[in-house]
Amino acid sequence: MQLPPAAHIKIPPAPASDDKTLDGVLTYVRRSWGHTAAPVSPKTISAARAAVATRDEPWSDKELAELQRTFAPPRRAKRREVGG
């Protein structure tokens, strides 16, 4: 599907939160609905912001997947139920 040129406009960023506030929100979302993901740290938020700060073109699926591998917190191992 070919999008018209107007479809490639930049979306303005939402009001910025500090790294500590954003890490709390992201950790809450990651842990919702029974997920056991590790917390997101302010250091991770800061590094991710720095890595994309000068970006001025659309992201490809491949580039987004690489960012996810780079900045996503490690997953915790699932606990085994004993006698189950």
PDB file of N, CA, C and O in Angstrom:
ATOM      1  N   MET A   1       0.836  -1.165   0.000  1.00  0.00           N
ATOM      2  CA  MET A   1       0.000   0.000   0.000  1.00  0.00           C
ATOM      3  C   MET A   1       0.888   1.238   0.000  1.00  0.00           C
ATOM      4  O   MET A   1       1.784   1.354   0.836  1.00  0.00           O
ATOM      5  N   GLN A   2       0.659   2.134  -0.898  1.00  0.00           N
ATOM      6  CA  GLN A   2       1.421   3.378  -0.984  1.00  0.00           C
ATOM      7  C   GLN A   2       0.645   4.493  -0.292  1.00  0.00           C
ATOM      8  O   GLN A   2      -0.510   4.751  -0.630  1.00  0.00           O
ATOM      9  N   LEU A   3       1.271   5.145   0.666  1.00  0.00           N
ATOM     10  CA  LEU A   3       0.627   6.235   1.380  1.00  0.00           C
ATOM     11  C   LEU A   3       0.916   7.557   0.691  1.00  0.00           C
ATOM     12  O   LEU A   3       2.003   7.743   0.144  1.00  0.00           O
ATOM     13  N   PRO A   4      -0.041   8.479   0.709  1.00  0.00           N
ATOM     14  CA  PRO A   4       0.216   9.798   0.131  1.00  0.00           C
ATOM     15  C   PRO A   4       1.274  10.531   0.953  1.00  0.00           C
ATOM     16  O   PRO A   4       1.460  10.216   2.129  1.00  0.00           O
ATOM     17  N   PRO A   5       1.976  11.513   0.353  1.00  0.00           N
ATOM     18  CA  PRO A   5       3.030  12.229   1.086  1.00  0.00           C
ATOM     19  C   PRO A   5       2.575  12.811   2.422  1.00  0.00           C
ATOM     20  O   PRO A   5       3.360  12.839   3.369  1.00  0.00           O
ATOM     21  N   ALA A   6       1.348  13.270   2.524  1.00  0.00           N
ATOM     22  CA  ALA A   6       0.864  13.851   3.780  1.00  0.00           C
ATOM     23  C   ALA A   6       0.818  12.825   4.908  1.00  0.00           C
ATOM     24  O   ALA A   6       0.825  13.205   6.079  1.00  0.00           O
ATOM     25  N   ALA A   7       0.771  11.534   4.581  1.00  0.00           N
ATOM     26  CA  ALA A   7       0.705  10.490   5.602  1.00  0.00           C
ATOM     27  C   ALA A   7       2.048  10.298   6.298  1.00  0.00           C
ATOM     28  O   ALA A   7       2.120   9.589   7.303  1.00  0.00           O
ATOM     29  N   HIS A   8       3.098  10.905   5.794  1.00  0.00           N
ATOM     30  CA  HIS A   8       4.437  10.728   6.361  1.00  0.00           C
ATOM     31  C   HIS A   8       4.844  11.895   7.264  1.00  0.00           C
ATOM     32  O   HIS A   8       6.032  12.095   7.515  1.00  0.00           O
ATOM     33  N   ILE A   9       3.882  12.654   7.745  1.00  0.00           N
ATOM     34  CA  ILE A   9       4.212  13.761   8.631  1.00  0.00           C
ATOM     35  C   ILE A   9       4.637  13.234   9.992  1.00  0.00           C
ATOM     36  O   ILE A   9       4.230  12.145  10.396  1.00  0.00           O
ATOM     37  N   LYS A  10       5.445  13.996  10.690  1.00  0.00           N
ATOM     38  CA  LYS A  10       5.886  13.612  12.037  1.00  0.00           C
ATOM     39  C   LYS A  10       4.788  13.882  13.045  1.00  0.00           C
ATOM     40  O   LYS A  10       4.143  14.930  13.009  1.00  0.00           O
ATOM     41  N   ILE A  11       4.583  12.950  13.929  1.00  0.00           N
ATOM     42  CA  ILE A  11       3.621  13.135  15.013  1.00  0.00           C
ATOM     43  C   ILE A  11       4.348  13.869  16.134  1.00  0.00           C
ATOM     44  O   ILE A  11       5.417  13.431  16.559  1.00  0.00           O
ATOM     45  N   PRO A  12       3.797  14.965  16.615  1.00  0.00           N
ATOM     46  CA  PRO A  12       4.489  15.684  17.691  1.00  0.00           C
ATOM     47  C   PRO A  12       4.535  14.832  18.953  1.00  0.00           C
ATOM     48  O   PRO A  12       3.598  14.084  19.232  1.00  0.00           O
ATOM     49  N   PRO A  13       5.618  14.942  19.713  1.00  0.00           N
ATOM     50  CA  PRO A  13       5.734  14.139  20.936  1.00  0.00           C
ATOM     51  C   PRO A  13       4.726  14.561  21.982  1.00  0.00           C
ATOM     52  O   PRO A  13       4.330  15.724  22.060  1.00  0.00           O
ATOM     53  N   ALA A  14       4.322  13.597  22.781  1.00  0.00           N
ATOM     54  CA  ALA A  14       3.442  13.893  23.914  1.00  0.00           C
ATOM     55  C   ALA A  14       4.250  14.692  24.924  1.00  0.00           C
ATOM     56  O   ALA A  14       5.480  14.670  24.885  1.00  0.00           O
ATOM     57  N   PRO A  15       3.587  15.389  25.816  1.00  0.00           N
ATOM     58  CA  PRO A  15       4.346  16.127  26.832  1.00  0.00           C
ATOM     59  C   PRO A  15       5.338  15.191  27.526  1.00  0.00           C
ATOM     60  O   PRO A  15       4.975  14.108  27.985  1.00  0.00           O
ATOM     61  N   ALA A  16       6.560  15.619  27.590  1.00  0.00           N
ATOM     62  CA  ALA A  16       7.636  14.772  28.128  1.00  0.00           C
ATOM     63  C   ALA A  16       7.526  14.644  29.638  1.00  0.00           C
ATOM     64  O   ALA A  16       7.228  15.607  30.345  1.00  0.00           O
ATOM     65  N   SER A  17       7.771  13.445  30.105  1.00  0.00           N
ATOM     66  CA  SER A  17       7.861  13.190  31.540  1.00  0.00           C
ATOM     67  C   SER A  17       9.320  12.928  31.858  1.00  0.00           C
ATOM     68  O   SER A  17      10.100  12.558  30.981  1.00  0.00           O
ATOM     69  N   ASP A  18       9.682  13.121  33.111  1.00  0.00           N
ATOM     70  CA  ASP A  18      11.053  12.800  33.491  1.00  0.00           C
ATOM     71  C   ASP A  18      11.235  11.280  33.462  1.00  0.00           C
ATOM     72  O   ASP A  18      10.261  10.526  33.462  1.00  0.00           O
ATOM     73  N   ASP A  19      12.482  10.851  33.438  1.00  0.00           N
ATOM     74  CA  ASP A  19      12.788   9.425  33.294  1.00  0.00           C
ATOM     75  C   ASP A  19      12.216   8.582  34.429  1.00  0.00           C
ATOM     76  O   ASP A  19      11.774   7.457  34.197  1.00  0.00           O
ATOM     77  N   LYS A  20      12.216   9.107  35.649  1.00  0.00           N
ATOM     78  CA  LYS A  20      11.699   8.355  36.805  1.00  0.00           C
ATOM     79  C   LYS A  20      10.194   8.135  36.680  1.00  0.00           C
ATOM     80  O   LYS A  20       9.706   7.045  36.980  1.00  0.00           O
ATOM     81  N   THR A  21       9.457   9.147  36.245  1.00  0.00           N
ATOM     82  CA  THR A  21       8.009   9.009  36.066  1.00  0.00           C
ATOM     83  C   THR A  21       7.712   8.017  34.948  1.00  0.00           C
ATOM     84  O   THR A  21       6.849   7.151  35.093  1.00  0.00           O
ATOM     85  N   LEU A  22       8.417   8.145  33.851  1.00  0.00           N
ATOM     86  CA  LEU A  22       8.186   7.262  32.711  1.00  0.00           C
ATOM     87  C   LEU A  22       8.538   5.823  33.042  1.00  0.00           C
ATOM     88  O   LEU A  22       7.840   4.909  32.604  1.00  0.00           O
ATOM     89  N   ASP A  23       9.603   5.596  33.807  1.00  0.00           N
ATOM     90  CA  ASP A  23       9.943   4.204  34.154  1.00  0.00           C
ATOM     91  C   ASP A  23       8.854   3.579  35.021  1.00  0.00           C
ATOM     92  O   ASP A  23       8.587   2.382  34.912  1.00  0.00           O
ATOM     93  N   GLY A  24       8.227   4.374  35.877  1.00  0.00           N
ATOM     94  CA  GLY A  24       7.128   3.849  36.689  1.00  0.00           C
ATOM     95  C   GLY A  24       5.927   3.459  35.844  1.00  0.00           C
ATOM     96  O   GLY A  24       5.319   2.411  36.061  1.00  0.00           O
ATOM     97  N   VAL A  25       5.589   4.303  34.885  1.00  0.00           N
ATOM     98  CA  VAL A  25       4.461   4.005  33.991  1.00  0.00           C
ATOM     99  C   VAL A  25       4.748   2.764  33.164  1.00  0.00           C
ATOM    100  O   VAL A  25       3.903   1.874  33.066  1.00  0.00           O
ATOM    101  N   LEU A  26       5.931   2.695  32.568  1.00  0.00           N
ATOM    102  CA  LEU A  26       6.268   1.536  31.728  1.00  0.00           C
ATOM    103  C   LEU A  26       6.349   0.247  32.535  1.00  0.00           C
ATOM    104  O   LEU A  26       5.937  -0.809  32.056  1.00  0.00           O
ATOM    105  N   THR A  27       6.875   0.324  33.751  1.00  0.00           N
ATOM    106  CA  THR A  27       6.930  -0.869  34.604  1.00  0.00           C
ATOM    107  C   THR A  27       5.519  -1.331  34.955  1.00  0.00           C
ATOM    108  O   THR A  27       5.238  -2.529  34.933  1.00  0.00           O
ATOM    109  N   TYR A  28       4.635  -0.398  35.276  1.00  0.00           N
ATOM    110  CA  TYR A  28       3.245  -0.748  35.574  1.00  0.00           C
ATOM    111  C   TYR A  28       2.593  -1.452  34.381  1.00  0.00           C
ATOM    112  O   TYR A  28       1.943  -2.485  34.544  1.00  0.00           O
ATOM    113  N   VAL A  29       2.769  -0.888  33.183  1.00  0.00           N
ATOM    114  CA  VAL A  29       2.173  -1.479  31.982  1.00  0.00           C
ATOM    115  C   VAL A  29       2.762  -2.862  31.729  1.00  0.00           C
ATOM    116  O   VAL A  29       2.027  -3.803  31.428  1.00  0.00           O
ATOM    117  N   ARG A  30       4.078  -2.991  31.848  1.00  0.00           N
ATOM    118  CA  ARG A  30       4.720  -4.293  31.598  1.00  0.00           C
ATOM    119  C   ARG A  30       4.268  -5.358  32.589  1.00  0.00           C
ATOM    120  O   ARG A  30       4.220  -6.538  32.241  1.00  0.00           O
ATOM    121  N   ARG A  31       3.937  -4.965  33.812  1.00  0.00           N
ATOM    122  CA  ARG A  31       3.565  -5.942  34.837  1.00  0.00           C
ATOM    123  C   ARG A  31       2.057  -6.161  34.952  1.00  0.00           C
ATOM    124  O   ARG A  31       1.604  -6.973  35.759  1.00  0.00           O
ATOM    125  N   SER A  32       1.302  -5.456  34.168  1.00  0.00           N
ATOM    126  CA  SER A  32      -0.151  -5.614  34.203  1.00  0.00           C
ATOM    127  C   SER A  32      -0.570  -6.967  33.646  1.00  0.00           C
ATOM    128  O   SER A  32       0.167  -7.591  32.884  1.00  0.00           O
ATOM    129  N   TRP A  33      -1.729  -7.401  34.024  1.00  0.00           N
ATOM    130  CA  TRP A  33      -2.340  -8.624  33.517  1.00  0.00           C
ATOM    131  C   TRP A  33      -1.483  -9.857  33.768  1.00  0.00           C
ATOM    132  O   TRP A  33      -1.461 -10.774  32.947  1.00  0.00           O
ATOM    133  N   GLY A  34      -0.770  -9.889  34.905  1.00  0.00           N
ATOM    134  CA  GLY A  34      -0.043 -11.079  35.290  1.00  0.00           C
ATOM    135  C   GLY A  34       1.332 -11.254  34.665  1.00  0.00           C
ATOM    136  O   GLY A  34       1.972 -12.282  34.887  1.00  0.00           O
ATOM    137  N   HIS A  35       1.799 -10.299  33.902  1.00  0.00           N
ATOM    138  CA  HIS A  35       3.138 -10.411  33.320  1.00  0.00           C
ATOM    139  C   HIS A  35       4.176 -10.266  34.426  1.00  0.00           C
ATOM    140  O   HIS A  35       3.926  -9.595  35.428  1.00  0.00           O
ATOM    141  N   THR A  36       5.330 -10.886  34.252  1.00  0.00           N
ATOM    142  CA  THR A  36       6.369 -10.843  35.282  1.00  0.00           C
ATOM    143  C   THR A  36       7.631 -10.162  34.778  1.00  0.00           C
ATOM    144  O   THR A  36       8.730 -10.512  35.209  1.00  0.00           O
ATOM    145  N   ALA A  37       7.502  -9.215  33.893  1.00  0.00           N
ATOM    146  CA  ALA A  37       8.661  -8.527  33.336  1.00  0.00           C
ATOM    147  C   ALA A  37       9.402  -7.750  34.418  1.00  0.00           C
ATOM    148  O   ALA A  37       8.811  -7.276  35.388  1.00  0.00           O
ATOM    149  N   ALA A  38      10.694  -7.636  34.227  1.00  0.00           N
ATOM    150  CA  ALA A  38      11.524  -6.863  35.153  1.00  0.00           C
ATOM    151  C   ALA A  38      11.162  -5.380  35.066  1.00  0.00           C
ATOM    152  O   ALA A  38      10.622  -4.938  34.051  1.00  0.00           O
ATOM    153  N   PRO A  39      11.452  -4.609  36.112  1.00  0.00           N
ATOM    154  CA  PRO A  39      11.159  -3.175  36.071  1.00  0.00           C
ATOM    155  C   PRO A  39      11.998  -2.457  35.011  1.00  0.00           C
ATOM    156  O   PRO A  39      13.090  -2.900  34.656  1.00  0.00           O
ATOM    157  N   VAL A  40      11.468  -1.351  34.520  1.00  0.00           N
ATOM    158  CA  VAL A  40      12.194  -0.493  33.589  1.00  0.00           C
ATOM    159  C   VAL A  40      12.936   0.532  34.439  1.00  0.00           C
ATOM    160  O   VAL A  40      12.340   1.136  35.331  1.00  0.00           O
ATOM    161  N   SER A  41      14.219   0.738  34.183  1.00  0.00           N
ATOM    162  CA  SER A  41      14.999   1.675  34.994  1.00  0.00           C
ATOM    163  C   SER A  41      15.082   3.053  34.342  1.00  0.00           C
ATOM    164  O   SER A  41      14.996   3.167  33.119  1.00  0.00           O
ATOM    165  N   PRO A  42      15.251   4.107  35.155  1.00  0.00           N
ATOM    166  CA  PRO A  42      15.445   5.436  34.583  1.00  0.00           C
ATOM    167  C   PRO A  42      16.670   5.481  33.667  1.00  0.00           C
ATOM    168  O   PRO A  42      16.688   6.231  32.691  1.00  0.00           O
ATOM    169  N   LYS A  43      17.684   4.687  33.978  1.00  0.00           N
ATOM    170  CA  LYS A  43      18.894   4.624  33.139  1.00  0.00           C
ATOM    171  C   LYS A  43      18.544   4.107  31.736  1.00  0.00           C
ATOM    172  O   LYS A  43      19.071   4.608  30.743  1.00  0.00           O
ATOM    173  N   THR A  44      17.667   3.117  31.656  1.00  0.00           N
ATOM    174  CA  THR A  44      17.224   2.586  30.363  1.00  0.00           C
ATOM    175  C   THR A  44      16.451   3.646  29.587  1.00  0.00           C
ATOM    176  O   THR A  44      16.652   3.798  28.382  1.00  0.00           O
ATOM    177  N   ILE A  45      15.575   4.375  30.259  1.00  0.00           N
ATOM    178  CA  ILE A  45      14.803   5.440  29.613  1.00  0.00           C
ATOM    179  C   ILE A  45      15.749   6.497  29.055  1.00  0.00           C
ATOM    180  O   ILE A  45      15.595   6.929  27.913  1.00  0.00           O
ATOM    181  N   SER A  46      16.723   6.913  29.855  1.00  0.00           N
ATOM    182  CA  SER A  46      17.683   7.933  29.435  1.00  0.00           C
ATOM    183  C   SER A  46      18.485   7.465  28.219  1.00  0.00           C
ATOM    184  O   SER A  46      18.685   8.234  27.279  1.00  0.00           O
ATOM    185  N   ALA A  47      18.941   6.222  28.231  1.00  0.00           N
ATOM    186  CA  ALA A  47      19.714   5.691  27.102  1.00  0.00           C
ATOM    187  C   ALA A  47      18.861   5.592  25.838  1.00  0.00           C
ATOM    188  O   ALA A  47      19.336   5.882  24.740  1.00  0.00           O
ATOM    189  N   ALA A  48      17.607   5.183  25.994  1.00  0.00           N
ATOM    190  CA  ALA A  48      16.709   5.078  24.841  1.00  0.00           C
ATOM    191  C   ALA A  48      16.421   6.457  24.254  1.00  0.00           C
ATOM    192  O   ALA A  48      16.431   6.632  23.035  1.00  0.00           O
ATOM    193  N   ARG A  49      16.167   7.432  25.120  1.00  0.00           N
ATOM    194  CA  ARG A  49      15.931   8.799  24.632  1.00  0.00           C
ATOM    195  C   ARG A  49      17.140   9.315  23.862  1.00  0.00           C
ATOM    196  O   ARG A  49      16.988   9.913  22.797  1.00  0.00           O
ATOM    197  N   ALA A  50      18.341   9.089  24.394  1.00  0.00           N
ATOM    198  CA  ALA A  50      19.559   9.560  23.732  1.00  0.00           C
ATOM    199  C   ALA A  50      19.754   8.876  22.380  1.00  0.00           C
ATOM    200  O   ALA A  50      20.211   9.503  21.424  1.00  0.00           O
ATOM    201  N   ALA A  51      19.410   7.596  22.303  1.00  0.00           N
ATOM    202  CA  ALA A  51      19.605   6.835  21.063  1.00  0.00           C
ATOM    203  C   ALA A  51      18.693   7.299  19.933  1.00  0.00           C
ATOM    204  O   ALA A  51      19.037   7.143  18.761  1.00  0.00           O
ATOM    205  N   VAL A  52      17.540   7.864  20.265  1.00  0.00           N
ATOM    206  CA  VAL A  52      16.581   8.261  19.223  1.00  0.00           C
ATOM    207  C   VAL A  52      16.391   9.769  19.120  1.00  0.00           C
ATOM    208  O   VAL A  52      15.548  10.235  18.353  1.00  0.00           O
ATOM    209  N   ALA A  53      17.160  10.532  19.881  1.00  0.00           N
ATOM    210  CA  ALA A  53      16.958  11.981  19.981  1.00  0.00           C
ATOM    211  C   ALA A  53      17.074  12.708  18.642  1.00  0.00           C
ATOM    212  O   ALA A  53      16.358  13.682  18.413  1.00  0.00           O
ATOM    213  N   THR A  54      17.943  12.263  17.773  1.00  0.00           N
ATOM    214  CA  THR A  54      18.155  12.980  16.509  1.00  0.00           C
ATOM    215  C   THR A  54      17.415  12.350  15.338  1.00  0.00           C
ATOM    216  O   THR A  54      17.611  12.753  14.192  1.00  0.00           O
ATOM    217  N   ARG A  55      16.580  11.383  15.610  1.00  0.00           N
ATOM    218  CA  ARG A  55      15.840  10.684  14.548  1.00  0.00           C
ATOM    219  C   ARG A  55      14.843  11.623  13.901  1.00  0.00           C
ATOM    220  O   ARG A  55      14.067  12.275  14.599  1.00  0.00           O
ATOM    221  N   ASP A  56      14.850  11.705  12.571  1.00  0.00           N
ATOM    222  CA  ASP A  56      13.897  12.580  11.888  1.00  0.00           C
ATOM    223  C   ASP A  56      13.240  11.913  10.686  1.00  0.00           C
ATOM    224  O   ASP A  56      12.737  12.592   9.792  1.00  0.00           O
ATOM    225  N   GLU A  57      13.246  10.596  10.666  1.00  0.00           N
ATOM    226  CA  GLU A  57      12.575   9.864   9.590  1.00  0.00           C
ATOM    227  C   GLU A  57      11.783   8.704  10.179  1.00  0.00           C
ATOM    228  O   GLU A  57      12.052   8.295  11.308  1.00  0.00           O
ATOM    229  N   PRO A  58      10.822   8.168   9.450  1.00  0.00           N
ATOM    230  CA  PRO A  58      10.015   7.051   9.972  1.00  0.00           C
ATOM    231  C   PRO A  58      10.873   5.822  10.283  1.00  0.00           C
ATOM    232  O   PRO A  58      11.923   5.610   9.677  1.00  0.00           O
ATOM    233  N   TRP A  59      10.407   5.029  11.228  1.00  0.00           N
ATOM    234  CA  TRP A  59      11.101   3.795  11.624  1.00  0.00           C
ATOM    235  C   TRP A  59      10.612   2.636  10.776  1.00  0.00           C
ATOM    236  O   TRP A  59       9.437   2.574  10.413  1.00  0.00           O
ATOM    237  N   SER A  60      11.509   1.724  10.463  1.00  0.00           N
ATOM    238  CA  SER A  60      11.115   0.481   9.795  1.00  0.00           C
ATOM    239  C   SER A  60      10.804  -0.550  10.886  1.00  0.00           C
ATOM    240  O   SER A  60      11.187  -0.376  12.042  1.00  0.00           O
ATOM    241  N   ASP A  61      10.112  -1.615  10.508  1.00  0.00           N
ATOM    242  CA  ASP A  61       9.832  -2.697  11.465  1.00  0.00           C
ATOM    243  C   ASP A  61      11.130  -3.272  12.008  1.00  0.00           C
ATOM    244  O   ASP A  61      11.237  -3.559  13.201  1.00  0.00           O
ATOM    245  N   LYS A  62      12.113  -3.438  11.139  1.00  0.00           N
ATOM    246  CA  LYS A  62      13.410  -4.006  11.540  1.00  0.00           C
ATOM    247  C   LYS A  62      14.100  -3.110  12.568  1.00  0.00           C
ATOM    248  O   LYS A  62      14.653  -3.603  13.551  1.00  0.00           O
ATOM    249  N   GLU A  63      14.069  -1.794  12.342  1.00  0.00           N
ATOM    250  CA  GLU A  63      14.697  -0.859  13.277  1.00  0.00           C
ATOM    251  C   GLU A  63      13.987  -0.863  14.628  1.00  0.00           C
ATOM    252  O   GLU A  63      14.643  -0.817  15.669  1.00  0.00           O
ATOM    253  N   LEU A  64      12.667  -0.917  14.626  1.00  0.00           N
ATOM    254  CA  LEU A  64      11.920  -0.969  15.882  1.00  0.00           C
ATOM    255  C   LEU A  64      12.198  -2.252  16.652  1.00  0.00           C
ATOM    256  O   LEU A  64      12.290  -2.238  17.879  1.00  0.00           O
ATOM    257  N   ALA A  65      12.331  -3.367  15.926  1.00  0.00           N
ATOM    258  CA  ALA A  65      12.649  -4.639  16.577  1.00  0.00           C
ATOM    259  C   ALA A  65      14.029  -4.567  17.225  1.00  0.00           C
ATOM    260  O   ALA A  65      14.229  -5.096  18.319  1.00  0.00           O
ATOM    261  N   GLU A  66      14.982  -3.917  16.559  1.00  0.00           N
ATOM    262  CA  GLU A  66      16.327  -3.767  17.124  1.00  0.00           C
ATOM    263  C   GLU A  66      16.301  -2.899  18.378  1.00  0.00           C
ATOM    264  O   GLU A  66      16.983  -3.208  19.355  1.00  0.00           O
ATOM    265  N   LEU A  67      15.526  -1.821  18.362  1.00  0.00           N
ATOM    266  CA  LEU A  67      15.386  -0.996  19.563  1.00  0.00           C
ATOM    267  C   LEU A  67      14.803  -1.807  20.711  1.00  0.00           C
ATOM    268  O   LEU A  67      15.240  -1.684  21.855  1.00  0.00           O
ATOM    269  N   GLN A  68      13.819  -2.631  20.399  1.00  0.00           N
ATOM    270  CA  GLN A  68      13.214  -3.460  21.434  1.00  0.00           C
ATOM    271  C   GLN A  68      14.241  -4.414  22.034  1.00  0.00           C
ATOM    272  O   GLN A  68      14.310  -4.571  23.253  1.00  0.00           O
ATOM    273  N   ARG A  69      15.039  -5.052  21.178  1.00  0.00           N
ATOM    274  CA  ARG A  69      16.073  -5.963  21.696  1.00  0.00           C
ATOM    275  C   ARG A  69      17.099  -5.216  22.539  1.00  0.00           C
ATOM    276  O   ARG A  69      17.604  -5.755  23.523  1.00  0.00           O
ATOM    277  N   THR A  70      17.408  -3.987  22.163  1.00  0.00           N
ATOM    278  CA  THR A  70      18.421  -3.201  22.860  1.00  0.00           C
ATOM    279  C   THR A  70      17.937  -2.696  24.212  1.00  0.00           C
ATOM    280  O   THR A  70      18.686  -2.741  25.188  1.00  0.00           O
ATOM    281  N   PHE A  71      16.703  -2.217  24.287  1.00  0.00           N
ATOM    282  CA  PHE A  71      16.256  -1.513  25.477  1.00  0.00           C
ATOM    283  C   PHE A  71      15.218  -2.231  26.328  1.00  0.00           C
ATOM    284  O   PHE A  71      14.937  -1.772  27.435  1.00  0.00           O
ATOM    285  N   ALA A  72      14.647  -3.311  25.876  1.00  0.00           N
ATOM    286  CA  ALA A  72      13.639  -4.007  26.675  1.00  0.00           C
ATOM    287  C   ALA A  72      14.292  -4.654  27.890  1.00  0.00           C
ATOM    288  O   ALA A  72      15.339  -5.289  27.762  1.00  0.00           O
ATOM    289  N   PRO A  73      13.689  -4.503  29.064  1.00  0.00           N
ATOM    290  CA  PRO A  73      14.231  -5.169  30.252  1.00  0.00           C
ATOM    291  C   PRO A  73      14.167  -6.684  30.073  1.00  0.00           C
ATOM    292  O   PRO A  73      13.300  -7.193  29.363  1.00  0.00           O
ATOM    293  N   PRO A  74      15.075  -7.393  30.711  1.00  0.00           N
ATOM    294  CA  PRO A  74      15.050  -8.858  30.599  1.00  0.00           C
ATOM    295  C   PRO A  74      13.791  -9.420  31.244  1.00  0.00           C
ATOM    296  O   PRO A  74      13.272  -8.870  32.216  1.00  0.00           O
ATOM    297  N   ARG A  75      13.319 -10.513  30.691  1.00  0.00           N
ATOM    298  CA  ARG A  75      12.145 -11.171  31.266  1.00  0.00           C
ATOM    299  C   ARG A  75      12.586 -12.073  32.404  1.00  0.00           C
ATOM    300  O   ARG A  75      13.652 -12.686  32.364  1.00  0.00           O
ATOM    301  N   ARG A  76      11.747 -12.135  33.405  1.00  0.00           N
ATOM    302  CA  ARG A  76      12.012 -13.049  34.522  1.00  0.00           C
ATOM    303  C   ARG A  76      11.581 -14.448  34.111  1.00  0.00           C
ATOM    304  O   ARG A  76      10.632 -14.625  33.347  1.00  0.00           O
ATOM    305  N   ALA A  77      12.284 -15.418  34.625  1.00  0.00           N
ATOM    306  CA  ALA A  77      11.906 -16.806  34.355  1.00  0.00           C
ATOM    307  C   ALA A  77      10.577 -17.103  35.053  1.00  0.00           C
ATOM    308  O   ALA A  77      10.327 -16.647  36.169  1.00  0.00           O
ATOM    309  N   LYS A  78       9.738 -17.874  34.372  1.00  0.00           N
ATOM    310  CA  LYS A  78       8.464 -18.270  34.986  1.00  0.00           C
ATOM    311  C   LYS A  78       8.730 -19.300  36.078  1.00  0.00           C
ATOM    312  O   LYS A  78       9.592 -20.168  35.935  1.00  0.00           O
ATOM    313  N   ARG A  79       7.984 -19.193  37.158  1.00  0.00           N
ATOM    314  CA  ARG A  79       8.117 -20.155  38.251  1.00  0.00           C
ATOM    315  C   ARG A  79       7.364 -21.428  37.906  1.00  0.00           C
ATOM    316  O   ARG A  79       6.260 -21.388  37.363  1.00  0.00           O
ATOM    317  N   ARG A  80       7.965 -22.529  38.222  1.00  0.00           N
ATOM    318  CA  ARG A  80       7.283 -23.816  38.034  1.00  0.00           C
ATOM    319  C   ARG A  80       6.455 -24.129  39.270  1.00  0.00           C
ATOM    320  O   ARG A  80       6.867 -23.882  40.403  1.00  0.00           O
ATOM    321  N   GLU A  81       5.301 -24.667  39.022  1.00  0.00           N
ATOM    322  CA  GLU A  81       4.468 -25.090  40.150  1.00  0.00           C
ATOM    323  C   GLU A  81       4.904 -26.474  40.574  1.00  0.00           C
ATOM    324  O   GLU A  81       5.113 -27.351  39.735  1.00  0.00           O
ATOM    325  N   VAL A  82       5.041 -26.673  41.864  1.00  0.00           N
ATOM    326  CA  VAL A  82       5.480 -27.959  42.411  1.00  0.00           C
ATOM    327  C   VAL A  82       4.272 -28.881  42.506  1.00  0.00           C
ATOM    328  O   VAL A  82       3.211 -28.491  42.992  1.00  0.00           O
ATOM    329  N   GLY A  83       4.455 -30.124  42.027  1.00  0.00           N
ATOM    330  CA  GLY A  83       3.427 -31.127  42.132  1.00  0.00           C
ATOM    331  C   GLY A  83       2.281 -30.941  41.163  1.00  0.00           C
ATOM    332  O   GLY A  83       1.233 -31.570  41.306  1.00  0.00           O
ATOM    333  N   GLY A  84       2.477 -30.061  40.157  1.00  0.00           N
ATOM    334  CA  GLY A  84       1.404 -29.720  39.276  1.00  0.00           C
ATOM    335  C   GLY A  84       1.171 -30.557  38.137  1.00  0.00           C
ATOM    336  O   GLY A  84       0.257 -30.295  37.355  1.00  0.00           O
TER     337      GLY A  84
END
